[in-house]
């Protein structure tokens, strides 16, 4: 997920494919009804940067705002990624009110058991459309992810998208373009958070949900400081980490601004912040991948000395 370290949310829409004759079998005619922004890009090829400090020694585990959190002496918190089971058997709704998806487990594999896409009609501007995707179950292909979250690609050529598993939700990305399902006369953009429906929010739990977000924010800050300390001597990479952290709030706002009842509950922001905590914990544990072309500390120092020499 969300990995603003490689944001393009990393929170990537694959090239949109027009509906082929074969793919047309996957769609049933549209019923009348409704469409957002997006997610996390795969890490670019590159080497994993070695931290400049040893990993923090572990203390006894204690909860610190993330599932399975254990705080180390430098303030880093180990956070377990949500499991596939957190999304199985429950309907998830895009922005709490749009498209819907359900998952099932078949043997050891998780599949899409039901998918409904909402959007806008291609032929009549301003008119909504709704498509029940036939051909379920749809297979899921595991995709390598270096941000600590479980990631899958959906086997749906008519509108390809991938998602990362959050706690009882999925963060969908599809490279920033809506899918034009021409034979169904519908344009739909699956990007964004799919989770709790607007009808499921309980006013009695709004304070609890906002409090949970505050605790996770604390975990994010602790993990970022621990990560910064480990790479503080690697200025080129450190500067990227600082920019990504600084941009996280606006990235989260971009994803969550359309989620139902967000100002009252902060549900979307909570899930995205949890994903950020997982990502930072994974970077602390496994290292940060250095983008191709980014100079090493030694190269950056040599370049600075050469520039200073030319000025003299």
N, C-alpha and C positions, 0 to 999 in steps of 0.2 A: 503494500500500500503505500502503503503510502510512504513514499520515500521522497520528500522534497529535495534530498541530495541530488536526485536525478530528475527534478521536476520538469515536466513538459505539459502536478496535479496536479508525478510521477506519474501524491496521489498520482494518452497513447491510444488513439483509436486506429485500428487496422484499416487498410484501404477498403472503402465501402464497395460492395459488389452489387451490381444490379441483379435482380431476381432472374435466374435462368429458368428454362423450361422445367428442368429437373427440380429446381428449388421451389417452383410453384406448387409442387405437391405438398410442401411443408406448410402451406398457408391455407387457411379457410377464409371465406369472404369476410370483409370488415364489418363490425357492428359499430354503432355510433358511439364515440367518446375520445381521449387526449394524449406530453413531452419533457435534458439538462447537462451540467458540466462534469468534469471529470477526474482523473485518477493518477496512477503511478506508472512511470515508464520503466522498461527493463534497464538494468545497469549497462552502460557501454562497456565494450571490451576493454580490458586493462588489467593491470596487476593490482593485487591487494597490498595496500600500504602497510608497512610494519609500524606499529605504534612506537612512540618514543619512550613509553613507560610501560612497566609490567602491569598486567591486569590486577585490579584491586583484590586484596585478600578477602575471602568471604567471611562475613560474620554469621551469627545465627540468623536464620531467616525470620523476617518480620514483614508484615504487610505494609506496603507503601504506595497504595493507590493503583497497583496493577496486579493482575491475577498471578499468583505464585511469586510475588515480589520478594526479593531478599536484598537488603541494602548492604553494600560493601563499604569499606572504610573511606573510600573517596566519594561516596554518595551515589555511585552507580547502582541501579536497581535491575535485577534480572526479571524479565517479564515474559511469561509463556505466551506463544501465539494462540489465538482461539482455534479450537479443533473443528473438523468438518461436522461433527455431531451438533454443533451449535446452530446449524442452518437446516438440518434434516427434519422434515415433517412439519414445517411451519411456513405459511405463505409470507413472502417478503414483498414489499411494495416500494416502487421507485418514488422517492421523495414523500413517501407516506400516502400518496393519493393517485399514482399514475399506473405505469405498467406493473405487472405482478409475475412472480416466479416462485416455484416450489421445487424442493429437492427430495429425493428418496435415496435410500441405500439399497443396492442390489448386490448381495454378496458383500464383498469388501469395497465395491466401487460406489461412489456417489454419482447420481445422474440428475438431470433436470426432468422432473415428472410432469411439469406444466409450465407453460410460458405464454403470457398475454402481453402484447406490445400496444401501447397507446401512442398516438401522434396526431399529425395533421394531414388532411387529404391533399394529395398532389393536384387534383383537378379543381378543387374549390378552396381557395385561400380562406383561412379562418374557420373551416369546418373540421371537427375532430373525427378521428377514426380509431378503431380498436380491432386488433387482430388476435385471434386464438391460433397459436402455432400448432399445427398438426405434426404427426410423426414422432411424438414423445414416446418413450424417454429419449432425451438427447444426451449423448456421451460427453464426458468431461475429460480433457487431456491435461495432466499436470504440467505446469510450466515452471522452469527454474526461477526462483525468486531469491534475491539477496537482501531483502528488507525484513526477513524474519516471518513474513506472512505466507500462508498457503495460497497458491495461485493456480487458477485453472482457465483453460480455453474451452469455450462452448462449441460443440460441433454443430454449427448452424450457418452454412455458407451464405444464406440469404441476408444475414445481418450478423457478421462475425463480431464477437466481443469476448473479453476475458474479464475475470474478476478476482479479487482477493477476499479471503474470508476474515470478517471481523467478528465480534461477539454477537451472534444472532443476527448478522447482517452481511451484505456483500457490497464491496466497492467496485463498480463496473467501469471499465474504460474501453474505448473503441476508436482511438486516434482522432477524436475531435470532430468527426463528421457524422451527421445523421444518416441512417440507412434509408434509401429510397426503394420501397417494396412496390414496384410499379404495377404488378399484376393485382395487388391488393389495393392500389390507389392510396398508398399511405406512406408517410415519412415519419420515422421514429428514431429518437436518439436514446439509447439505453444507458448512456454514461451517467454516473452519479451513485448515490447511496441508496440501496434497496434494503429496507428494514421494517420497523414497526409501522403499521398502518395508522392513519390519523384517528380512527375509531378506537384504537387500543390504548390511547394515552389516558392515564388516571390522574385527575387533578390532585388527588391526595399524595401523589408520588413526585410531584414536580420539584419540591424542595430537595427531596432525596436524590433525584437525578442531577440537579445542579450541584449538589454537594459532592457527588461522585466525580463529576468533571473537575472540580477544584482539586480533589485528591490526585487525579491522574495528571493534571497540569503540574503538580509538584513533582511527580515521578519524571515527567518530561524534562523539567528544569534540572533535576538531579542527574539524569542520564546525559543531557547535553553538556553540563559542566564536566562530568567525568570523561566524556569523549573529547572535549576541548583540551583538557589537561593532558590526555594521552598523545595528542597531535600538535601541541602548542609550539613545538620546535619545527614543525613542517609547515611553514607559512603558506605556500601555495594551496595545500589541501585544507589547512586550517581556515583560510579565507573562504573557501567553498562551503565548509561546514557552517560558518557564521552566517553567510548569506542565506543558506537553506533554512536555518533556524529562524532568521529574521523574517523570511518570507512565508513561514508556515501559517501564521494567523490569517494572512490574506488568502492563502491557498485553501484553508479550511472554510473561510467565509464564502469563497467561490463555490465550493461543493455544497455547502449547507444552506445557502440563502433562500432556496426554494423549498426546503423541507417543511412539511406541515407542522404547525405549532412550535417551530424552532425557538422563537423568542420566549416562549413560556416554559419549555422543557430542556432545550439544548441537547436533545437526543442525538442528532447528527454530529454535532461538535464533540460530544462525549465519545462516540465511536471512532471518529477520525483522530481524536487526541490519543485514545487508547492505541490505535494503529501506529501513531508516531512514537509512542513509548516503546512499542515492540521493535520498531525499526532501529531506534537509537540503541536499545539493548543488544540487538543483533550486531550492530556495528562495533559496540564495545567488545563483544565476545569474539567476533570473527575478523575484525579489521574492516577498514573502509577501502573500497576499490578506487584506485587512482584512475581518473579519466585519461584516455589516450592523449598524449601531447602535453599533459600537465607536468611542468618541470619538477624534478626532485628538489629537496632543500639545497643539496650541493650545487645543482645546476642553477637554481635561482640565485644563490649566493655568488656564483661565478659570474653570472650575467650582470648582477648589480655592481660587482667590482669592475667589470669591463666597462660598464656605462659610466661609472665614476671616473675611470682612468681616461676615457675619451673626453670628458668635460674639462679635464685639467689642462 
